[in-house]
Amino acid sequence: MLHLQVLEPCQKFLEKLVDSASRRRGEGVGLRECPGGGAPAVDRIVAPQRLAGSQSVPCHWSSRCQPARELSSWRDPGLEWSQRFGMERTTPRGPPGHPHQGETSACWQLTVRVLEARGLGWADLLNEADPYVILQLPTAPGTKFKTKTVTNSSHPVWNETFTFLIQSQVKNVLELSIYDKDAIKKDDACFKVLCDVSEVLPGRWLRKTFSLHPQGPEELDVEFLMEKTSGCPENLITNNVLVARELSCLDVHLDSTGSTAEAADQGELELELELELVLKGSYEDTQTSALGTASAFRFHYMAAQEAELSGCLRTSKSNGWNSGNSVGHLTMPLRSLAMGKEVTVDVPATNAPGVKLQLKAESCPKELAVHLGFDLCAEEKAFLSRRKQVVAKALKQALQLDRDLQEDEVPVVGIMATGGGARAMTSLYGHLFTLQKLGLLDCVTYFSGISGSTWTMAHLYGDPEWSQRDLKGPIRHAREHLAKSKLEAFSPERLASYHRELEQRAEQGHPTTFVDLWGPVLEFMLHGQVMDQKLSGQRAALERGQNPLPLYLSLNVKENNLQTLDFKEWVEFSPYEVGFLKYGAFVPSELFGSEFFMGRLMRRIPESRICFLQGIWSNIFSLNLLDAWYDLTSSSDAWKQHIKDTVRNLEEPPPSSGTSSGPEALWLQPGTALAQTLKGFLTNRPLYQRSSNFLQGLQLHQDYCAQKDFSTWADRQVDSSAGQLTPQEPQLCLVDAGYFLNTSCPSMFRPGRRLDLILSFDYSLSSPFEVLQQTELDCRARGLPFPRVEPSPQDRLQPRECHLFSDPTCPDAPVLLHFPLVNASFKDHSAPGVQRSPTELPAGQVDLTGVTSPYSMFNMTYKEEDFDRLLQLSDYNVRNSQGTILQALRTSLRHQAPGARPPGPQT
C-alpha cells in the first residue's frame, strides 16, 4: 500500500532534482528567461513626459548624442513571417471571423492630478510619515509614476499631474498606493485605493476623495480628466470578455565590430562591454548582449503604449560585472519612430566608439493563436457530425428502432466521471467494459473525467480504436501494474531517469516544479514504462467519430493569497484545444505550455507527454493550509464560513477604525507586513504547479462582468476585481478539480454541447448523493439547467445501483442517471436476477468504506482479488441497470424530437 507517507521521505530528494533542473535556466527563483539572455528587471518608475510627433528621431542621452540618420534599406524584405516578427505562425482555425470579432476604438488621454492626503498617522514613535504616491494602470503596462516624497507629514500636499494613454474598451482600473519612505528597510505601504476610470466623464474634471476606512481619518484627494486624442483608432479583437490589442515589433541590431577593433588598438582588451536594453511592458522586458559581435534584439509591445526603449552600456573588469560603471545611457520614445523605416543611432561611449543601434518598428500581424470565443471550435463541430452517425446506428440497434435516425434527431449523451484515485480508475474500467458489451458505449458522444478517472481515459485513448476493441486487454494491463509494488518507482535508477527528463524539459522552456515529478512517477506506477503519448495525438481516435470526445478538467487557482474555495477557474483539456470556460479563451492542445503574449504565440515549446498532464489533473500536492483545513471541517458550514471570514478580514478594513493612530494601529492594519505574513502563511502553496499562461497580456473588456458566459463561471467576490484575474498572472497554477468539487460536470454545460442524457459515475465514498447534490447547488447558482436531485428517504437509507433524476419544468435540463459506488444487490447476486449460493456469498463482500478497506484514496497498490472484486461490482451495477439506461435513452430520443425542445445554438 502506497500512502502519502511513502512519498514524504522522497520529497526532499525530488525537490533537489527539480531545483537543479530549474537553476539551469534561471527559474529557481521564479524568474522568466528572456530570449536575449538578460535577467528580468524590476519595474522602473518614470517621470511623466509627453513627446510631440515629428519626423526626426529624438533620443535622450546622459552623454553626448550623435545625430540619428535614416536608412533607405532594411534587411531582406522577403524574410519569413516568424523571423520578421519573432512569433510563431499558426494555421488559421476555422473560417474568418469565427473565433472572435474585430472592432476599432480610439484611445483617450487620462490626466490624474494627485492633490493631497490627510490623517496618515505616525510612522514610528518619533516621526510622522514620509509619504509618496505610486500610480499604476495595469492596462498601460510598463508605466509607473511616482510623486515627490513629503517628509515628516501626516497631511502631505503634492499637486502633481500625470497622464496615461488608455483604451476605453478595456477595463481600466487605476491603482494609487501611498507609501512611507524608509531609509533603512523596505518602504511601508500605508494604503492602496482603486479607481475605475469609466467613472470619469470626457471633458470635465472629476474630484474624488478616497478613504482607507469608511469613517477613518486617512483620505486621499485626486482629480481626473478624460480627453480625446488625435491618434489613429486602435484595432481590437474581442469576445466581449477578453480583448487582444494591436502589437508592434521593434527590431534592434547592435553593430559593435568597429568599437572592438578600436579598443584592441588602444590596448583595452581587459575591458568587457555589455549592452542592456529595457522596454517595460513588452513581452521580452529586458535583454542584454556582450559587445564584440553583431547582435539582434526583438521586442513586442502594445502599439498604443507610450513605450520607451532605454539602454545602458556597461564596462567590467575580468573580476566581474560592476553595474554602476556605466559609460552611456539612452532613452528612445518609440512613438517617434516611423513604422517600417529603419534608423541608425550612434551610442555615445568613450570606451566603445563606433557602437551603433539600428532600429525598426513594424506592426505585428493581427492573426491570433488564441481562440477567443465561447462557441465550440470548428474541429469539435466537425467531430459532432461524424459521431452522430455512429450514435444513430448504435441507438437503432440498442432500442430496436424500425427506421434510421436523422442527424438532428440524435440525442447527445455524455459520461461524467468523478475522481477517486486507483478506485476511480478501476471502477471506470468496469463501467466502460459493461457499456461496451451492452452495445451502449457507441451511444455516448462526450466523456469527461477528473483526477483518477483521467488515468483510465488517457490510457484508452492511446489506442485510436479502443472502444471498438475488447477492453480486456487494457483492464489486464491496469490489473498487472496496480498489483505491483510501487517502491521501484523511487529506485535510484528511476529517480535518475526523472532527473534527466526534468532537465530536458527545463532546457526546452517548460517551468519545472515538484508537481512535474508526479507525472512520470505516476506513469511508472500505472504502466511500468515510458508512454510516448500526447494529448493532441488523441485526435486520431476522433477522426471518424469512432470514439466519444474525451474532456479532462482541472482547476486554476491562485499560487498564493487565496484558498481554492474563494478562487478557482475551470480549465478544460481536449485533444482539440485547452482553455478557460470562464474567459472563452482556448489554444490548440499542442500549444499548451508554449508562451503567448496578447493572444499571439511568442515561443513554441514542445508539447508535453500526457503523463505530465495526468500529473496536473491529479495534482493533490498544491494545497495550502486553508484548503487542508476546509477538508477537515467541511462538515461544519458555520466553521467553514468562520474561516473564510477570518482570512477575508486580513485583506479588507474593518467597518470602523475610529480615530486610532500611531505605530501600533498602522502596523496591524490589513495590507501591512504582519497581516500579509499571517495571510501568506495560511494561503501560500509550497508545492505549487506552474504552467505558462496563454492569457498573458490580454486585457479584460470594459463590460466583461455583464457577459453571461463569464458570469456563469465567475466567483462573484474576486471576479469583480479585474486586477486579480488570470490575464494579469505570469503563470497558471493548476490542481486536481477535487480541491473544490469532485465532479467533471462543467464540460457538459459548455455552450453548443447541449446534452440530453448524462451518465454520472460517482466514485466517492461519501454519501451516495452528496457530491451530486453539491453539483446541483453549484450549477443552479450559476444558472445552469441541472436536473433536480431529490432522492427519496428510502433511497437515502438504501441507495440502489442507479437513480434517475430529471426536471420536467426545465426543458433544457438533461436527464441524469446516477451510478453511486455502492454494494447493494451485488452482495446477494452474482448476476442480475441470479441469487448467490452460500459458497458464493464471500465473493459479494466488497469492503468499500471500512477501516481496512483496500480502496482508500491514497492506496496505489491493490491485490489482484481486490481489483477483480471492484471491477466485478462496477460491471454488475451497470448490467443491473440496463433497463433504466434504455428507458432513459428512449426518453432522450423523444426529448430530441422536433418541437419537443426549445431551439438552441446549432452545432
QUINORBEL-V802782 format. One line per field, one symbol per residue. ss: DSSP state (H for helix, E for strand, L for the rest). phi: phi as a letter, one per 20 degrees, with the letter a starting at -180 (. if undefined). burial: # if it has 16 or more other C-alpha atoms within 10 Angstrom, else .. Layout:
ss = ???
phi = ???
burial = ???
This chain:
ss = LLLHHHHHHHHHHHHHHHHHHHHLLLLLLLLLLLLLLLLLLLLLLLLLLLLLLLLLLLEEELLLLLLLEELLLLLLLLLLHHHHHLLLLLLLLLLLLLLLEEEEELEEEEEEEEEEEELLLELLLLLELLEEEEEEELLLLLLEEELLLELLLLLLEEEEEEEEEEELLELLEEEEEEEELLLLLLLEEEEEEEEEHHHLLELLLEEEEEELLLLLLLEEEEEEEEEELLLLLEEEEELLLEEELLEEEEEEEEELHHHHHHHHHLLLLLLEEEEEEELLLLLLLEEEEELLLLEEEEEEEELLLLLEEEEEEEEEELLEEEEEEEEEEEEEEHHHLLLLLEEEEELLLLLLLLLEEEEEEEELLLLLLLEELLLLLHHHHHHHHHHHHHHHHHHHHHLLLLLLLLHHHLLLEEEEELLLHHHHHHHHHHHHHHHHHLLLHHHLLEEEELLHHHHHHHHHLLLLLHHHLLLHHHHHHHHHHHLLLLHHHHLHHHHHHHHHHHHHHHHHLLLLLHHHHHHHHHHHHHHLLLLLLLHHHHHHHHLLLLLLEEEEEEEELLLLLLLLLLLLEEEEELLLEEEELLLLEEEEHHHLLLEEELLEEEELLLLLLHHHHHHHHLLLLLLLHHHHHHHHHLLLHHHHHHHHHHHHHHHLLLLLLLLLLLHHHHHLLLLLHHHHHHHHHHHLLLLLLLEELLLLLLEEELLHHHLHHHHHHLLHHHHLLHHHLHHHLLEELEELHHHLLLLLHHHHHLLLLLLLEEEEEELLLLLLLHHHHHHHHHHHHLLLLLLLLLLLHHHHHLLLLLEEELLLLLLLLLEEEEEELLLLLLLLEEELLEELLHHHHHHHLLLLLLLLLLLLLLLLLLLHHHHHHHHHHHHHHHHLLHHHHHHHHHHHHHHHLLLLLLLLLLL
phi = .deffffffeffffffffffffffcmdfdmeefegeneegdfgeedefccdffbefdfcddecgdefecedeccfgfegfgfffdmcfedfgdnfgmffbcdbdbfecdddcdeebccmfnefbfdcefdebdddbcgedfndbdcefeeelbecfcdlddcccecdfedeecfddceddfcfddfgeefaccdcffffeefncfcdcddcfcgceefbcdbdcbdcfdefffeedcbdmddcddfddcdecdedcfffffffffemdffedccdddccfnefemcccbffpcfcccbcdbffefffbedcbdcdbffepfcfeeedaccccfffeeffndeccceefbfebfnfcdddbdcfegefdeeeerefffffffffgfffffffgfffgffelfebfefgfeffddcdcdeeqmfffgfffgfffgfgffemdffeeddbdbclfffffffffffdfdgfedffffgffffffefeffefffdfgffffffgfffffffffoffccgffffgfffgffecmafdeccfffffffcgdmfcfefcdcbdecefbmceffebbcfdddcgebcaeffemcccggfefofdcblndeebedgfffffffffffcfdeeedffffffffdffdffffffffffffffedffgbdmdfbofffffefgnegffffffffedfdgdfeccgefegnfdefgdffefffffgdeegffffdffeefgeefbecdcgffgdbebdfgffdfgoelfdbceedddfdfggdffffffffffffemefeffdcffgffffcfefbcdcbcgfcgefffcdddfecdeeffdcebgndfffgfeggfeedeecffeffdfgeedcdfgffffffffffffffffdgfffffffffffffefgnebgfcgfd
burial = #............##.######..####...#####.##.................###.#...#..#...............######...#.....##.....##################....####################.##.#######..#####################......#####....#..#.#.......####..###########.......##############################........#####################..######################.........#############...########.##############.#.##########.###.##.##########..#......#...############################...#########################.##...#..##..#######.#..##....#..##..##.##..##################.#....##########.#####################.########################################.#####################..#.........#...#..#..##.....#...#.#..##.####..##..#######.################.##...#######...#..##.#####.###################################..##.##..###.#....######.........#########...#############.########...#......##.###.....#########...#################.##..##..#####..........#
